[in-house]
């Protein structure tokens, strides 16, 4: 099996409690973000679409890193990121959504 056990990795991050914990290719649950906050970790989530960025905000992330197709084009299954989005369009959309712009 090539994929590491995420639950075991997550427990290790909680135990080590780094100042910043960043995640990509998926969104943590609000409960997982809460556990990291209890361990005094700042949580950063990578978003490859506006929908994914909003999911990170809803989960309670402290920051969202908008990543466009320029970074290799990887997206997360289950999000509308199937359409390749360039950073010049993704950043303003995420910023406006996160800051609740009108």
N, C-alpha and C positions, 0 to 999 in steps of 0.2 A: 504494500500500500504506500503510495507516494505522498499522500496528503497527511500532514501531522494532525494530531488530535487537538482541535481548537479548544475544547473545554480544559484540557491539561495546560495548554499554552496560556489561556486566560487566567487560570489559577496561579500560574507562575508570575504573570504580570501583576496580579493582585498582591502576591506575596512580596515581590520586589519593590512595588510601589514607586515606579519612576515618576519624575515630575510631569512628564508628558507621555501619553500613550496614543499612538496614531494608528488608524485602521484604514484599509482599502479593500475593495472587492467584497463589499457587504456592509450592512448596517447593524450595529449592536442594538439590543433591546434596551428600553428605558431602564430595566432592572440592572443590566450589565453596566450601563453608564453610571447609574447610582452607586453601584459597588466601587467603581473606579473613583468616583468623587469622594466616597467615604475613605478611600485610601490616599486622598489628596493628590490624585492624578488629574491633570488637564487632559480632556479627551478631544482629539482631532479626528474627524472623519473625512475621507476623500469622496467627492461626488463627481460622477461623470455625466450627470443629467440634473436638471432642475428638480425633478421628482426625488432623486436620491438625496440631493442637498436638503430638501424639505424634510425628508425622513430622518436625516441626522439631527436637524433642529428639533423635530418632534421627540427624538430619543433623548435629547438633553445635552448634545455635544457642546463643548465650549467654543469650538471653531470648526469651520467647514473649508476644506481645501478643494477648490474647483479644478478639475483636471479634464482638459479637452483631448481631442483626437491627436493633438501634437505629441502627447505622451505615449503614443503607441496604439491608441484606439480601443483599449480594453474597456468593457462595460460590464455591468452586473445584471445577471438574468433576473427577470421580474420587474425591472425598471424600464422606463421608456427610453433608456439610453441606447437602444438599438440604432437610433439615428446618430450618426457621428456629428458631434457638436464641437465647433472650434472655440477656443478659449475666449476670443474677443466677444462672442455672443453669450457664452456660458457665465462668465464672471459677472457681468452686469445683471443678468437674470437672477443668479444666486444671491448677489448682494441685495438687490431690490426685494427679493422674497424673504431673505433672512432678516432684513431691517424693516420689513413690512412697509415698503414704499408705496405710495399711491400712484 
